């Protein structure tokens, strides 16, 4: 056990701790390649709303999942 863990165990009582009820809904960090126009679009929306652009992208994608939206692809 390292010193930090010993300090925590001495200073705090974790015997009545409960698991985080939101742990299953935590976000997972990923790397994704987006078109520059997409990033600019969401950054502009972020300025308008005061919500970080990454959060806006997540909210938009979550809305697609919630509403089971299907992509309409047209090949040129």
C-alpha positions in Angstrom: 0.0 0.0 0.0 1.4 3.4 -0.9 1.6 6.4 1.5 -1.4 8.1 -0.1 -3.6 5.1 0.4 -2.5 4.9 4.1 -3.3 8.5 4.6 -6.8 8.1 3.1 -7.5 5.0 5.3 -6.4 6.8 8.4 -8.2 10.1 7.7 -11.5 8.9 6.2 -13.9 6.1 7.1 -14.9 4.3 3.9 -16.9 1.6 5.7 -20.2 3.1 4.9 -19.3 4.2 1.3 -21.7 3.3 -1.5 -20.9 2.8 -5.1 -21.5 5.7 -7.5 -25.0 5.1 -8.9 -24.1 6.9 -12.1 -21.0 4.8 -12.7 -22.7 2.9 -15.5 -23.5 6.2 -17.3 -20.0 7.7 -17.2 -18.6 8.8 -20.4 -15.8 7.0 -22.2 -13.1 9.0 -23.8 -12.5 8.2 -27.5 -10.6 9.7 -30.4 -12.7 10.5 -33.4 -11.9 12.2 -36.7 -14.4 14.9 -37.6 -14.6 17.2 -40.6 -13.3 20.7 -39.9 -16.8 22.1 -40.9 -18.4 19.9 -38.3 -16.1 21.2 -35.6 -16.6 24.8 -36.6 -20.4 24.3 -36.6 -20.4 22.9 -33.1 -17.9 25.5 -31.8 -20.2 28.2 -33.1 -23.2 26.6 -31.4 -21.1 26.4 -28.2 -20.5 30.1 -28.3 -24.2 30.7 -28.7 -25.3 28.4 -26.0 -22.4 28.5 -23.5 -22.2 24.7 -23.6 -18.8 23.1 -24.6 -18.8 21.9 -28.1 -17.8 18.3 -27.1 -20.9 18.2 -24.9 -23.1 19.5 -27.8 -21.7 16.8 -30.0 -22.5 14.2 -27.4 -26.0 15.6 -26.8 -26.7 15.4 -30.5 -25.5 11.9 -30.8 -27.4 10.9 -27.7 -30.5 12.3 -29.3 -29.9 10.1 -32.3 -29.6 7.1 -30.1 -32.7 8.0 -28.0 -34.9 8.6 -31.0 -33.4 5.7 -33.0 -32.6 7.9 -35.9 -31.4 6.3 -39.1 -28.7 7.8 -41.4 -29.8 8.7 -44.9 -26.7 8.3 -47.1 -26.5 9.4 -50.7 -23.4 8.5 -52.6 -22.2 10.9 -55.2 
